[in-house]
Amino acid sequence: MEPEYYICIENQNHMKTELTEMPNIGKVVAEKLKEVGITTPEELRAVGAEQAFIRLQTIDEGACLCMLQGLEGAVQGIRWHNLPKERKEELKQFFRMRKI
């Protein structure tokens, strides 16, 4: 039997692999990400906010700019409100192009 200490560390590491542990990612967005094949924070970081958003648009017609900014914040490990203004503008332009 493993010592209790090691079990505790293993459980903590497991928690860090959950999408909902990332900033801006709640249960609903996490489930949508899983539907489009993004199941871990590492996968979201590897795919990037824009590509994740494109995938989400295939299952969610209401995917909005706030969702895109939230994904970018999650990738960067910050609340979307704290994204640099320049990055927010890039995301707005990307979003507008996706609406056309």
N, C-alpha and C positions, 0 to 999 in steps of 0.2 A: 504494500500500500504506500502511495506517495505521501510525503509529509504535507501537512495542511498549507504550509508556506508556498510550496510549488503550485498547488492547486489554485491558490489565490492569485498568483502571478499569471498563470495560464488564463484564468477568467478575465483578468484586467486586459491582457493582450487581445483576447477575443472581442471585448467591448470596443477596442480601438479599430476594429475592422468593420464596424457597422456604419452604414451611410448616415444614420440618424445621429451619430456622434460628431458629424461635421457641422460647422456653422451653416445656418440657413436651410438645412435639410431636415424636414419633418417626416412624419410617417407617410403622408400622402405622396410627396415627391419621391421619397425613397422607394415606395412601391412602384411608382411609374418608371423610375430609373431601372428597377429590376425587370420590369416588363420589356424594356428595350435592351436588355442584356448588360446593364451596368450594375454590378452587384456589390462592389466594394469601393471604399475611398480611393484605393490605388487605381482601380479601373477608371473612375471618374477623372482623376488627375491625368491619367495617360490619354484619355479621349479628349479632354478639354471641355470647357463650357460650351463653346459654339457647336461642336459635333454632338455633344450630349443633348443640346437643345434641339438640333435638327432631328435627332432620333425621337425625342419627346413629342415633337410636332406631328409625328406620324400616328400617335395614339391620342393626342390631346390638342384639338383644334383651338382651345382657349389658352394655350401656352403663351405667356405674356413676357413683356420686358422685365418685369420684376423677377420672374422665374429665371430668366437668363442671367440677370445680375446676381441672383441668389446662387446659381450654379458657379459663377465666376468667383464669388466670395468663398464658396465652399472649397474650390480648387486652391485658392490662395490662403485658406485657413482664417478668413476674417468675415465679419458681418458685411453684408452687401452694402450697407450704408457707408462703410468706410473705404470702399473702393476709390482709387484715385479718380479725379474728374475726367482725366484723359481716357482712362479705361472705360468709364461709364459712357463717354461719348462714342468710343469705338463700338461698344456693345449696342448702343442706340442705332448706329449706322448699320450694323450687321442685322439687327432686328428689322429695321425698315426695309432692307434688301430682301429679307425672307418673306415680307408681307406682299411684295410685288408679284 
